[in-house]
Amino acid sequence: MGKAISVDALLREIGLRMRSSREAAGLTQEEAAHRAGLDARRWQRIEQGVVNLTVRTLARISSALEVSFWDLLRKP
């Protein structure tokens, strides 16, 4: 069995990957949130790693950022 990872650490890592992808796309948090159909404040909290995401929300985020869903989850 693999090494256990904390949910908090995983959420922070996903948030960092989102921010990196958003910045690479040249988008503000507001623009990215709008593309994903999310409130800008919620987007900000997701990037901070304090929101427990659903698969559905993560799929909307990856689509808005035009990155693979799996790239947001892949091991660094």
Secondary structure as UniProt FT lines:
FT   HELIX           7..24
FT   TURN            25..26
FT   HELIX           29..36
FT   HELIX           40..47
FT   TURN            48..49
FT   HELIX           55..65
FT   HELIX           69..72
//
